[in-house]
Amino acid sequence: MIDRIGELLTRLRSANSYQLQEAVKELGRYGDDGAVAGLVMALEDSNLSVRELAADILVQRKGETVYRLLICFLADDNIVTRNLAAEVLVRIGLPAVQPLIEALNTNDNDVCKFIIDVLGLIEDERAVEPLCGKLKDKNFNIVCAAVEALGEIGSKEAIPALVAAYDKIEDVRFQVVEALAKINNPSTLEALYGFLNSSDPQILCAVIQAIGSIDDINSVDRLLKYLDHKDQTVAEAAMAAIININHLNPGKINRNLPLDRFIDFLVAGVKNRDKKTTEFTLHQLSSWHGERVVRSLLEILDAVEENEFSQISEILAQVAPSVSDLVLEKLACSPPAMKVILLDFLKPFLNDEIVQKLLSFVDDPNHHVRREIGYTLGIAGYTSAIPALKKLAIDEVRCVRAAAFAALGWVGSEMEFDFLFSGLEDKYADVREAAIGALIIIGGPKVVAKFTADLYHPNAERQRLSVTALGLIGETDVVRPLLRAINHPWASIRKSAIHSLTRISGVTDIQPLRVALNDENSEVRKAAASALIAIQGEKAVPDITFLLDDKDDWVRYHIINSIGSLGVGKYSEYILPYLDDRQGIIRVAAITALTRMGYRHASPALKKLRNEENTSDDKAAKKTISGLKGIGQ
Amino acid sequence: MEITLREEANVTILSLKGRLDMATGSALKEQVKKLFEKEKTAIHLNLGEVEFINSSGLGALVSVMKEIRLRKGRLTLSDLASYVQEIFEITQLSHIFEIFTTEVEALNSYQAVTTG
């Protein structure tokens, strides 16, 4: 074995990457110290994948020899090797702690510092005491590393030693405060409060930040005076600390804070999507919404998230409706994109007075702004905006016209129906559809009468729109025109009319639907059958059974399904003959329908169908069989 | 149409069931009027069980929306069935209503404003 290990160690000098990796893998299988040494040596290899492979194996191997050799490598001249050795030790974790602590006695300050770093990253409390000892070291780098490592470990046992280090070594104060912040224990607070007397703004900021990171509402009183600190950075650190404590204690801080000094700081926090600052700032808005605050917020509206945008807008609309004046003022001098944002912002504020002021923007040179004005006036819902909306509805840009027609539906009344019908002449479909939408909302006898007349409009598109509109208006007064439309020359209109009748209640005259069962178009026949089932339920069955022998197989399929969907067993006699139909798809429909009706004798037919491998409808049959497994068998 | 009413975190939730047409639209407006008398203007309509809505039903919703807006309140809708959603798209009413996929999402949005 020793010879083999020697051979493998020789191979580690090979230039061939494959051979190298194989050698490292094989060394990993031996427990011998020599093999371990080879693996550690491989950490120095120029090939990254070899180094990583060796590191992975060493992490798995563990053992005294591994730790000892890795610790030696912490003194390596090559920084890559040193870092990899440190990384392996950190990955080994707890088993490496004791050997590392023992190695702290090294005379090599650099190695000692690396060991301290590794101990900090392993975060094991056994290292606290020896690291506290290192706080008294003569070498500043070692002391600094020990402070930082103690912060990483986060044990409160280190607090007295760290506080002592703060008092004794001026140059390490900043690091001590950072370490105490990381320990994040209430027992550090007394010491931190004491450090607030520091005259160094950098340390003071760190102390304030550390205090703010600890969940203790009593700290707020200590921090308040720093909000007035002459150094803005210190004051902002105090505000950030209070914001953090507020986040940890929602609704519990009831102090009058001098917020005006922090407008830029808070607004920047909102703009940068700092969650805690945004939460705090929006909460303050209910009582803090002076002109400068609002102006600053308006500047960043294009940067905030949608939900925060709505929150700002809704809060201000509730507490400070006069803010709308500032928005209107800004609206007048903003570029088009900002105008659109501001119009959206204004929505919760809308009242008649604001609507009047917005009317001047109907002539804005930018069509995006004009379109948004159209929507905004519609949302406001004031009839005083109707003339402006009518003007926008004849705008040269189609999206403006579409928005204006839609808005007229939200604001207008039947009085505008003539104008709205003019929108149906527009050459663009989106404008015509917006006008139709408006007419559907407005509804009423005049609109219904006009659409009824339009069912026979020379333009086929108008006929289609009319039957759709009548169906969606859906009042009882559209039933008669729709019943008449069943005799329309166009099959698509007949079908659409029947579909609409299916939804509308109050259809008492079903004779036209019965007549439609004989329509020349199969889609109309199917629609008529569905409508009769929807209106009359199982009473419709005798009327539609003759379609079971329709010339169109899809009509037959549809009728079988429709009868089956009623789930009434007594109608199974109508369906049974179709178990032997010439068309596989009809047999499948019959089995499905019979199963839904609870007809137990469908099972043999199902088995028979399963055996029909060569039918053209084989796939459909199989799909049906699998779907029916839970119902029929 | 059935209207069931409940209150959650200062929001009045009206769950509508059935057909929203002329008669039931008036009932809805009446119900909302009663809520205004109790100074309740944060209203959520769950339309999950509305199987049909027509012109009058849409008109009733628009009217309720306008009334709530006049009172500086807030109206949200949720759980629109595909048929209702289709009509909202045709009429572009989604521009004037705050529509949420679920009631929970709608109620969370009220929470966001009040705690914001």
Interface residues (C-beta under 8 A of the other chain):
Chain A: P250 E279 L282 H283 L285 N307 E308 S310 Q311 E314 I315 A317 Q318 P348 L350 Y375 G378 I379 A380 G381 A406 G409 W410 E433 A434 I436 G437 A438 I440 I441 I442 G443 G444 L472 I473 G474 E475 R503 I504 S505
Chain B: R19 D21 M22 F52 I53 N54 S55 S56 L58 G59 V62 M65 K66 R69 K72 R74 Y83 I87 I90 T91 Q92 L93 H95 I96 S109 A112 V113 T115 G116
